[in-house]
Structures are given as C-alpha cells and as structure tokens.
Amino acid sequence: MSNNIELNEDEKDCLQELMNIAYGSATAAISEILDAFATLNIPNIQIIPAKSLKTYLKEELKLKNEQYVSTQLLNGSIAGENLFLMNSQSATNLAREFDVPEGEINDNELFDIVLEITNILSSATIGRLAQELDTVVSFEPPSIQKIESVDKLDNNLLNHYEQIIIISTDLSFEDQKIHAEFLLLTKDESIFWLKEALNKILDEF
C-alpha cells in the first residue's frame, strides 16, 4: 500500500459535509435517549501514520488521563474501526444522566453505558455515512477497556494499519460537563475507495 495517501481539499470538504449530516443523526439520537442537548463539534479530518495515533491523542486531543476506550470493527467498503474515548469523570457524569444511583456507579455500569453510546454513535454516524456513499457497512460487537493513559492503548489496535484517516469530533453536553472523542479509523484500501466515492459525488456538481 502507498505510504502517501492524501485527500485533497475538495475531497476533505465533501467528506466533512457528509460527516456533518451523519453527526446530525447521531446527536439527535443521543439527545432523545438522554433528554439532554448533545453537541458533536465540526469533525477534524486528517490522514496520519498509524504509529502516530497515540501522539495525536495526547497532543492534539489532550487525552492524558484515565480513559474508557471502546472499539468497534467495521466491515465493508468502509473497513476499519470506531474508537470512542471518555475520561472517568465524564463517564461518571453520564451515568448520572442515565439515572444510575450514586452507590451503583462502578466500572461495570460505566462499561455498559459507554458501550451503549458507542453503539448509538456507530450506527447513526457510520450507517448514515454509508447511506450517503451508497454502500453498506456491517458492525461487529464493540469491546471496551479502561486504561490509565493513552500510552496504555492496546498496540494491537495499530498493527492492522499503516496510514489511517481520522475523522474526529468532540461529543459534549454543555450542562452536564460530559466530553468524549469519537474517531473513525479506516484502512488504506478504504481510503482509496473513499477517494473514488467522494470524487463521484464531486463530479455530479
């Protein structure tokens, strides 16, 4: 695979517009479930070497403390995985939004809640993106772990990639002080497919 895969500015703009549509579906779904206004900020799109992911998470996203990390594999034209990260305090605040009693907020409960949000984000965002690109994506069950820092992120996550396109956004609930990062990591072959699909859309305009 090429080590110099890039999206040009037109392709990035097109993908960003599609992701804005997809995130609109996700925020509506989450807001309805929690009865609270959620915001997914404008996605940041870039391609980086997979070996630079931990540095990106620490330096660009400022994720340096304990995190709940869930991953979900994607199969189809858009192949890769979703990565959802939420720190302990945000996860605890989210549990309160789910009306979990204070005495019952523990790792097992938080795992379940973070996994539920991961499922909602995955199905709403990636499902809608696939629809806009006229393709189909299947989802494997998500897995979750708690890590002391981004440095402890499982290296097996990175071994399947050379270059990865990161579509990152911050999920926030202004009143509840809940923040998280949702990233889509795609394999090299999917980046090539995505470039072709985006250019088909661009050619229509």
PETAJO-V117361 format. One line per field, one symbol per residue. ss: DSSP state (~ for helix, > for strand, _ for the rest). phi: phi as a letter, one per 30 degrees, with the letter a starting at -180 (. if undefined). burial: I if it has 16 or more other C-alpha atoms within 10 Angstrom, else O. Layout:
# PETAJO-V117361
ss: ???
phi: ???
burial: ???
This chain:
# PETAJO-V117361
ss: ________~~~~~~~~~~~~~~~~~~~~~~~~~~____>>___>>>>>>~~~~~~~~~~~______>>>>>>>>>>___>>>>>>>>~~~~~~~~~~____~~~__~~~~~~~~~~~~~~~~~~~~~~~~~~____>>>___>>>>>__~~~__~~~_____>>>>>>>>>>>____>>>>>>>>>_~~~~~~~~~~~~~~~~__
phi: .dcbdbcddddddddddddddddddddddddddchbdcbcdedccacbdedcddddddddcicbcdbcbcbbdcbkdcclacbbbbddddddddedddideedcdbedddeddddddeddddddddddddddchbbbcccedbbbcbdadedeedddcddbccbccccbccbbedchcbaccbcccdeddddddedddddddddc
burial: OOOOIIIOOOIIOOIIOIIIOIIIIIIIIIOOOOOIOIIIOOIOIOIIOIOOIIOIIOOOOOIOOIIIIIIIIIOOIIIIIIIIIIIIOIIIIIIOOOOIOOOOIOOOOIIOIIIOIIIIIIIIIIIIIIOOIOOOIOIOOIOIOIIOIIOOIOOOOIOOIIIIIIIIIIIIIOOOOIIIIIIIIIIIOIIIOIIOIIOOOOOOO
